[in-house]
Amino acid sequence: MLDHLPPGASRHVELIDGSLVTRPPQTGFHMLALRLLERSLRPPCELMTVREMTVTLGPHQRPEPDVLLVKSAAFTAKVTSFKPEDVHLVVEVVSDESSERDRTTKPIKYSAAGIKHFWRVEQEDGVPVVHTFELEPAVSAYVPTGIHRGRLRTDIGFDVDIDLDLRPPR
């Protein structure tokens, strides 16, 4: 359904619980946080970073995370959505309009689908704070692995070290 929307329809539409949800225009913080993560994640060659593409979790669930790490082999020029088994990490940058979905609805759906890592980026006094989670397979739910301010250092199958400063380099 999402791949066949009429011309002029919003470019960013998600399918959540069978309903189409359009995403509002992004803020400057949102855009800078996405750019930082997309440029700073350095996955091994079997993974690649993609932005704003959907994940098909089921017939009524096709959310569009802000950033994903997916298996490189799953990416083709014609791909419009990824299978959960091809997704290593999903990242949601929280905005006022999406806070409930990003904090509650989506993590539950991503964990139930077996996606191993989830990050939620919040804005705190104009700077990013990254909440990191890992799937606990025994309960099919995420457990917190850290809250990162200033610098994001973690291991998600490879080392991650990202300076969270959004200011442009001088």
C-alpha positions in Angstrom: 0.0 0.0 0.0 2.8 2.5 0.9 4.6 1.8 -2.3 1.6 2.9 -4.3 0.5 6.2 -2.8 -0.9 8.8 -5.2 1.4 11.5 -6.6 1.6 14.4 -4.2 1.2 12.2 -1.1 3.7 12.9 1.8 7.1 11.3 1.2 7.2 10.1 4.8 4.3 7.9 5.7 4.3 5.0 8.2 1.8 2.2 8.7 1.2 1.8 12.4 -1.5 -0.6 13.6 -3.1 -0.5 10.2 -3.3 3.3 10.0 -1.3 5.6 7.8 0.6 8.1 9.9 2.2 11.1 8.1 5.3 12.6 9.7 5.3 16.4 10.3 8.1 18.6 8.9 11.3 17.9 10.8 13.0 20.4 13.1 16.6 21.6 12.8 17.5 19.4 15.8 16.0 16.4 14.1 17.9 17.0 10.9 21.2 17.6 12.6 20.8 14.5 14.8 20.0 12.3 11.8 23.0 13.7 9.8 25.4 13.2 12.7 24.3 9.5 13.2 24.3 8.7 9.5 27.8 10.2 9.0 29.3 8.9 12.3 28.2 5.3 12.4 30.9 3.1 11.0 29.5 -0.4 10.6 31.5 -3.3 9.3 31.1 -4.0 5.6 28.3 -6.5 6.1 26.1 -3.7 7.4 25.2 -0.3 6.0 23.5 2.8 7.3 20.3 3.9 5.7 17.9 6.7 6.5 14.1 7.0 6.6 13.2 3.7 5.0 10.5 1.4 6.3 10.7 -1.9 8.0 7.9 -4.4 7.3 7.0 -5.9 10.7 3.7 -7.4 9.6 0.7 -6.8 7.4 -0.4 -3.8 9.5 3.0 -2.5 10.7 5.5 -0.7 8.5 7.2 2.0 10.6 9.8 4.3 9.2 12.8 4.6 11.6 14.9 7.7 11.3 18.2 5.7 10.9 18.7 2.0 10.4 21.7 -0.4 10.2 20.8 -3.1 7.8 22.5 -6.1 6.2 24.3 -4.8 3.1 23.1 -7.9 1.2 19.4 -6.8 1.8 20.0 -3.4 0.1 19.1 -3.2 -3.6 18.3 -0.2 -5.9 14.6 -1.2 -5.8 14.2 -1.9 -2.1 11.5 0.2 -0.3 11.3 -1.7 3.0 13.4 -4.1 5.0 12.5 -7.3 6.8 13.2 -7.3 10.5 15.8 -10.1 10.2 17.8 -7.8 8.0 17.8 -4.9 10.5 20.6 -4.7 13.2 19.7 -1.3 14.7 16.8 1.2 14.5 17.1 4.8 15.7 14.2 7.1 16.4 14.8 10.8 17.0 12.0 12.0 19.2 9.9 15.0 18.3 6.9 16.5 20.0 4.5 14.9 17.5 6.1 11.5 17.7 7.1 11.1 21.3 4.4 8.5 22.3 5.2 6.4 19.2 9.0 6.7 19.6 9.1 6.0 23.3 6.4 3.3 23.6 4.7 2.0 20.5 7.7 1.5 18.1 10.1 -0.1 20.6 7.5 -2.7 21.5 6.9 -3.5 17.9 10.7 -3.6 17.0 11.5 -5.8 19.9 8.6 -8.2 19.2 10.0 -8.5 15.6 13.4 -9.5 17.0 15.4 -6.3 16.0 18.5 -6.6 18.3 19.3 -2.9 19.0 17.2 0.2 19.5 18.3 3.8 20.1 16.1 6.7 21.1 17.5 10.2 20.7 15.9 12.9 22.9 16.6 16.6 22.9 17.7 17.9 26.3 18.5 21.7 26.5 19.1 21.7 22.7 21.6 18.8 22.7 21.1 15.1 22.0 20.8 12.4 24.6 20.9 8.9 23.3 19.1 6.1 25.2 20.4 2.7 24.0 18.7 -0.6 24.3 19.4 -4.2 23.5 16.9 -7.1 22.9 16.6 -9.6 25.7 15.6 -12.7 23.8 14.1 -14.5 26.7 11.3 -11.9 27.0 11.4 -10.4 23.5 11.8 -6.9 25.1 14.4 -4.2 25.1 16.6 -3.7 28.2 18.4 -0.4 28.6 22.2 -0.4 28.1 22.9 3.2 28.7 22.1 6.9 28.6 24.7 8.9 26.6 25.3 12.6 26.9 28.2 14.3 25.1 29.6 11.1 23.7 28.0 7.8 22.6 30.2 4.8 23.4 28.8 1.4 23.1 29.2 -2.0 21.5 26.5 -3.3 19.1 28.5 -6.1 17.6 31.2 -3.5 16.7 32.5 -0.5 18.7 30.6 2.8 18.4 32.2 6.0 19.5 30.3 9.2 18.4 30.8 12.8 19.6 27.3 14.0 20.1 28.1 17.7 19.5 25.7 18.9 16.8 27.6 22.2 16.1 29.2 22.3 12.7 33.0 22.0 12.7 34.8 25.3 12.6 
